[in-house]
Amino acid sequence: MCSTAEHPCGNPRGRYQARQLLLSGSVLGLILALSGCATQVASSAPTPASRGTTPAATVSVPPALPDRPAVTAAAPATAYCPSDLRFPGFPQRYQTELRQFACILQQRYDLPASVVIPALQSARFDARAVALMAPPPPSSAARVPVPWWRYSERFLSPDRVRNGLQFWQAHRRSLDAVAEKYGVPPPMLLGILNIETGFGSFMGNFPVLDANLSLSLALKPRRDFFLYQTAETLKLAQALGQPVTQLRGSPAGAMGMSQFLASSYLKYSVAWNDPPGDGLPNLWRSVPDVLASTANFLRAHGWQPGQPVLVPALLTQDSAPETKTRPEYTLGQLARLGVYPERGHALLPADTPVGLLRLEGREGPHYYLAYPNFYAIMGYNPSVFYSATVWAYAKALERAGG
């Protein structure tokens, strides 16, 4: 979603001071009085939503969620976005685009002016989020790829494994119940929470609305995606019954222990053991909600209960297939090319789609067959290294006696 093939998006260090934004009641009254004034602005369709994965460096937990989500007001037929509208928290160079954003959020995303205008006028440009999310500047020096073992080792330390075992023991009942319903084994869920937030120890303290708006303005190739997340953030705040300024997360706008973007929160989150319609899940405080929502996300992205994630591949001496990070082979095709799963693993149908990966370990390269479940994890973060590390951590927990 928001990462390169080698690194999950962002990885901010240090602490960032939270700021409290104030909403002017007079602005809201003006909007309601003048809601008939409008201009029309066209925009391209939003990029489909996907899950954000960036942990930030500090923890900020919103208050307990209400029992029932608030109802979103109907959007006006026309948008309130006059040419003299100002957004004091943003540099002058972004004022014209912000007026366009105000129109788009009303007209394309069905948000009323009474929600959009006060939110945008109380938001601030977050230069730190932009700096953390911006791609590195071009360089004439050849880029040396980071090997997988170096990427993964920071998530596989003895302390990380010990924390995972403790979390597993503390929440074993919920993990077992979620695994039974969704078919996702507990170690895989723990592998994701380990990478994302260290089991909730660093969920992020960036104002989510500020981050999404700032990235919409500063990262032009991803403008539509982050503007879509801006709209979803406003809708999420309404559904949670909270001021949007209380939503905190990563510099990419990902929230809670599982680091869901606003769009994924609204689409995939599950309130474990709550009756339908009895409020949105709490992904900051409720571990059962976090586990069920993460498992639900994986099932929606193709998780196959009972199937492996990665299996070491055996290559015959005369085999030389091309490694592919996407599932562009079948097991039958690879068998004809002299590539087989390591002995002792369950045999799956010959038409099972798989990829063939080459991952660098400390002592050299290793080959793996990547099954559909590997790519379900990549739905969470489209990095081969990320998905392989989730698998490796799950294996480490199993070896440690989880």
N, C-alpha and C positions, 0 to 999 in steps of 0.2 A: 504494500500500500504506500508507505511513505519511507521506504528505506532503499539503500543500494543493495546490491547482491551480497555485499560483505558485512555491512553494518546496519543494525536497526536504527531507525531515524532518531536523531538527537542522541544525547547522552549527557545532559547538562551536569555540571559539577558545581558544588558550593550551594549556598542558600540564597534565596531571593526574597526580598521583603515584600509581603503581600500589601496591596493597597486597596482601600475601601473607596468605592466610587459613589457619588451622591447623585440622586435623580431629582431634577427640578420639576416640581408640580406645575409651574407656570408653562413650561414647554408642553407638557401633556395637554393642558387645557387649550393651548393654541392649536395643537394638532387636531383635537376633536372638533374645534370650531371651524377649522379650515379644511376638513377632510374631503370636501368636494373638489378642491383645487387639485389638478393633476397634470402630469406630463407622461408621455409614453416612451419607454426605453426598451429596446430589444436586447436579448441576451441569448447566448448559446445554451444548449441543454446541459444540466449538471453532470459531472463525472459520477459514475456509480460509486456508492459508498463502500468503504472497506475499513477494516479495523486498524486503529493506530496502535503503535507499539512502543512509544518512547517513554521510559521512566524519567521522571525529573528528580530533583535532589531533596525535596522536603515534603513533608506530609501535611495535607490540609483536608480535614474531614468535615463535610457539610453537616448541618443538623439532621436529626432524624426526619425521614420522609413522611409526608402526610399519608393518611389512609387511602385517599382517592386522588387521582390526578385532576388538575384543573382542566376545564374545557377551553380549547382555543377559540377565540372569537372569530367570526367570519370576516374574511378580508373584503375591503371595499372594491367595488367594480373598477375604480380608478385609484391611482396612487397619489399620495401627498408627497411631493418632492420638488418644491419650488427652487428656482435658480439661486436664491439667496440663502438657502439652507446651509448652516455651518456646523462643523464637527470639531470642537475646540481641542480635543485630545490628539489630533492628528496634524502632521505638517501641512503647510499650504499646498504643496505639490500633489496631495492626495484628495483635496476637497472635491474636485469635479468627479472623480471616480466614486467617491463616497456618496455623492448625490445620486449617481447612477445605481450604486448598490442599494440605496434606500428604495428606489423605484422597483428594482428587480426583486428584492426581498418581499415587497408587497404584492407585485403582480404575478411573478412566476412561482413564488413559494407560499402564496396564500396567507401572508402574515399582515395583520392590520397595522396602519400607521401608528396607532396608539401603543403598539409594542415595539415596532421597528425604530422609530425616530428617537424616543428617549434612550433606547439601548445604544444606538450608534453615537448619540451625543454624549453619553456618559462613558463610552469606551475610550481607550487610549492606545496609541501606537506602541507596540512592544518590540523594541529594537533587539532585545536579547533573544526573544523567540526567533526572530528573523535570522539573526547571526547563527544560531544553533541549527536552524533548518536549511539555510542556504547551501547550495553545492559549493565545493571548494573552487577557488579561482583557477583558471587555466594555468598550466605550468609546462615549460619546455622539457623539464626533467621527466624521464621515464618513470611511470608509476609502478612500484613493486607491489604485487598483490599480497594481501595478508593471508597466510595459510589458515586453513580451518582450525587446526589445533591451537593456534594462538588466539583466534577469536573465541573459541569455546572454553578455553581453560579458565577464564575468569568466572564462568558460570558453573564450573564443575569442581570448585575448591572444596576441601573438607568441611569448611564452615558452611558453605552453601548446602552441601549434602546433609549435614547435621541439622540445619534449619528446616530442610524439607522433611526429614524424618520426624522432627518434633511437630511440625504442622500437620503431618499425616496422622500422627498419634492423637493430637488434640481434636481433629475433625474427621476421624475415621468413619463415624456413623454417616455423616453427610456425604463424604466421598464415596462410600459404598453404595448409598442410596442413589446418588446421581449416576454412578457408573452402571448400576442395574437398569436405570431408566433410559440412558442415552447410549450405553455401550462404549463409553470412553473410559479406559482404565485410569484409576487414580494417579499413577505415576506420570501419565501424560498431562493431566491437568496441572499437577504440581510443577512439571517442567515449564509450562507456560508462565505460571505465577512466579516462579523463580526468576526467569529472565525479565519479565515485565516490571515487577515492583519489589522483588525480594520478599514475597508473601505480604505485601502491604507496607513495607518499611519505607518506601519512597514513591508515593503516588503523585507527587508534583504539586506545585503551588503557583503555576502560571494561570492568570485569569483566562479561561477558555475562550470567551468572546473576543478579548483583546488579541489573543494569539491567532485565532482564525481570521479575523479582519486584517490583521497586520500581514499575515502570510498571503491572503488574497491580493493585497496591494503590492507587496514586494516581490513575490515569486510569480511572475507573469505566466509561465507555462502551467502552473497549477492553480491559476486564479479561479476557474470555475469549480474545482474540487473544494477549495477552502471556502468559497462563498456558499456552496451547498452546505458545508459543515456549519457555517455561520447560521444559516436558516434553521438547521436541525438543532443547533445549540439553543436558539431562542424557543423553539418548540419544546425541547426537553425541559427547559427551565419552567415553562408554563405547565407541563405535565407533572413536574415534581412539586409545583406550587412554591417555587423558590425564586428570589431575585436572580437574574442571570449572573450578576457579579459574584454570587456565592459559588459558582461552578469553577473549580480549580482542577488543573491537570498538568499534562506535559506541554512542552513548547509546540508540539504538533496538535494539541487539543484533545489528547486521549485522557480518559478519566477513570478513577477508581482502581481497585486492586488488580483488575483484569485489563485496564487501560483500553476501554472502549471509546471510540469516537462517538459523537452524539448520534450520528445516523445508526450506528450499530447498537447503541444503547436502546434506541427506540424500536429497532427491528428485532433484535435477538435476545434481549435481556429477559430473564425468567424470574418471577417472584416465587421462590421455592416454598411450597406449603401454604401460599396465600390463595384465597379463592379468586377466580377470574374477575377482573375489574376492580380488585381491592387494592389498588395502588401500584406504582411502579416499583421494580426491584431496587434495592439499595446496594450499589456496587462499591460503595466506600466502607460500609459497616457490616453488612450481612455476608458471612462466608458462604452459607448455603446458596444465596442468590448468586454470588460470584461463581461458584462452582457450576451451578446449573446453567447459568448464562454462557459460560465458556464452553461447556459441553454442547449446548444447543447451537452455538456458533459453529463448532466443528462439524456437527451432524449436518447443518445446513450447507456446509461447504464440502460435503462428500465423504465424511468419515464413515468407514465400513466396519461395524462391530466384528471383532474376532480376527480381523486381518492385521498383518504386521505393518510397521511403518518403514523401517529399513531392514534389509537382510544382507549380510556380507555375500558378495558375488564370487563364484569360482570361475576363473577364466582358463580355458585350455590353452596349450602352448601355441596353437595355430589360430586362436581367435584374436581378432583385432577390431571389434565393433567401436563405433564412435560413441563417446560418452555424451549423454543428453540429459539436461536438467529438467526437461519436461517429459511427461509420460508418452513418448513417441514410439515406444516398442510395445510388443506383447511378450509374455513369458515364452510363448512358442517361437516367436521370431528370434529371441536371444538364444534359445536352446539350439536353434539351427546355426547360430553364429558361434556356438561353443561357450556360451555363458549360462551358468546355472546358479540357483540359490544354494547357499551353504547347506550341507546335509544336516538333518535334524529339524528342519523347518517344515511346517505344513505345506503340502502341495496345493496350489490354487489352479483354476482352469487356465489352459494355455492362452486363452484370449484376454487374460487379465492385463490391463495397461500398466506399464512400468517405465521408469526412467533408469538410466545407468549412470551412476555418479562416481566421480573420482575425487576423494577427499584426502587432503594432505594431513597425515598424522606426524607425530614427532619423528618417527623413524622411517617415514616414507609414505607413498600413496597407498590408499586402500580403495577397493571398488565395492559399491553397494547397489543393490536393486532397490529402487524407490517405488513403493506401492501407493495406491490411491490415498491412503491415510497420510502419507508424507505431504501430499499436495493439499490435503485438507488443512494441515497445519500452516502451509504456505498461504492459505487464505487469510490467516491471522497476520502474517508478515511475509511478503513475497521474496524472502531471502532463503536460499538453499542452506546457508550456514545457520540461520536461525532455526529452521525446521530440524536440521540434523542435530543441533545442540539440545533442543527439546527432547529428542529421542535419546541422546547420549545421557542426559541428566536422568531421564526415567530409568534407564538401564543401571545407572549408578545407584539410584535409590533401591532398586530391586536387589542389587548385589550387597548393599549395606543392610538388607534385612527388613525393608519397609513392610 
